[in-house]
Amino acid sequence: METISMRTKIILLIIGMICFAVTVALAQGPGFDEGVDDVPVPFDGGVSLIAAAAAGYGIKKISDKKKQK
């Protein structure tokens, strides 16, 4: 059984931090008080897509590296 490389540990740590940040962001209150005219803009769509693409790219790179060995 191989040990987990430092790079893999860092990637897993970053993914965990992103998951925690999303949880904290979703746990915030319902929004502005009455009388505020600003409409909040959703921020989740693009960020989630980029995070999923980055995770997929990282998994592909790891599997390619294992195939080379």
C-alpha positions, 0 to 999 in steps of 0.5 A: 500500500502506497503512502499518500503523497504531499501533493495529494494531501494538499489537494484534499485539504483544498477541496475540504476547505472549499466544501467547508466554505460553501457550508458556511456561506449557505448558513448565512441569514435570509438577506437584507433588512426591509428598505434595502433596494439592492438585489443580491446577485447569486455567486454559486453557479460559476464557482461550483462549475469551476470547482468541479472542473478543477477537481476533475482535472486534478483526478485526471492528472493523478490517474495519468501519473499513476499510469506512467508508473 
